[in-house]
Amino acid sequence: MVAEYLCPRCKSNRVKAFYPDIECLACGWSESLIDYPISFNEHRRLCREFARPDPGSNELPEHTLSSLDERILALENAEPFEKPKVEVAQHYDKPRLSGGVRL
C-alpha cells in the first residue's frame, strides 16, 4: 500500500515527500517535516544523504568563547618574548688572513 499525500493548498496528489521537506509539484507549496521525530545523528545522516547542508557536530565545543577571550587578553597583556643572546666562541686568537693558502 502506497501512501498518497495531498497538497493542503491545491489538493493535488503530485506531492513529493523528501527529507527534510515536503513539496507540491503542482503549485509549489512546501513545508518542513518538523513532526518527524529522529535523533540528531539520524538528522545529520539524512541531510548528507539528501545533499542538504550538514548541520555539524552535536558535540560541545572544546572551549567557550569567554575562555578564549580570557586567553587572548592574557596573551596581549603578557611581556614580549625576548630571544636569548647567543655568544659565539672564537676558536683562534689571531685572525686568519689567507685562510692557510700560500700566495
C-alpha positions in Angstrom: 0.0 0.0 0.0 1.5 3.3 -1.1 0.7 6.4 1.0 -0.8 9.2 -1.1 -0.1 12.7 0.0 -2.5 15.6 -0.9 -1.4 19.2 -1.1 -3.3 21.2 1.6 -3.4 24.2 -0.8 -4.4 22.8 -4.2 -5.4 19.2 -3.1 -3.2 17.8 -5.9 -1.7 14.3 -5.4 1.6 15.4 -7.1 3.3 15.8 -3.8 7.0 14.8 -3.3 7.9 14.0 0.3 11.6 14.0 0.8 13.7 14.8 3.9 13.5 17.4 5.4 10.8 19.0 3.3 7.5 18.1 1.6 6.7 19.9 -1.7 3.8 20.1 -4.1 4.9 19.8 -7.7 1.7 21.4 -9.0 1.5 24.7 -7.0 5.0 24.9 -5.4 3.8 24.7 -1.8 6.4 23.4 0.5 6.7 22.7 4.2 9.3 21.3 6.6 8.7 17.8 8.1 9.1 19.1 11.6 6.9 16.4 13.2 9.3 13.6 12.2 10.9 12.5 15.5 14.5 11.4 14.9 17.8 11.7 16.7 20.3 14.4 15.8 22.7 11.8 14.3 20.0 10.5 12.1 19.1 14.0 11.0 22.7 14.7 10.1 23.0 11.4 8.2 19.8 12.2 6.2 21.0 15.8 5.5 24.2 14.3 3.9 22.3 11.7 2.0 19.8 14.2 0.5 22.6 16.7 -0.3 21.4 19.2 2.3 23.8 21.4 4.3 25.5 19.5 7.1 24.2 20.8 10.4 27.5 20.0 12.0 28.5 18.0 15.1 26.3 17.8 18.1 29.3 17.8 20.4 30.1 20.7 22.6 33.0 22.9 21.6 36.3 22.3 23.3 36.4 25.9 24.6 33.8 28.5 25.3 34.1 32.0 23.8 34.6 33.6 27.2 37.5 31.3 28.0 39.1 32.0 24.6 38.6 35.8 25.1 40.4 35.5 28.5 43.3 33.6 26.9 43.6 36.2 24.2 43.7 39.0 26.7 46.3 37.2 28.8 48.5 36.9 25.7 48.0 40.5 24.7 49.0 41.7 28.2 52.0 39.4 28.5 55.5 40.7 28.3 57.1 40.4 24.9 59.2 37.3 24.4 62.9 38.1 24.2 65.2 35.7 22.4 68.3 34.7 24.4 71.5 36.2 23.2 73.9 33.6 21.9 77.6 34.2 22.1 79.8 32.5 19.5 83.1 31.3 20.9 86.2 32.2 19.0 88.5 29.2 18.4 91.5 31.2 17.5 93.3 34.2 18.8 94.9 35.5 15.6 92.8 36.4 12.6 93.3 34.3 9.5 94.1 36.5 6.6 94.8 34.0 3.9 93.0 31.0 5.3 96.1 28.8 5.2 96.6 29.3 1.4 100.1 30.3 0.2 100.1 33.2 -2.1 
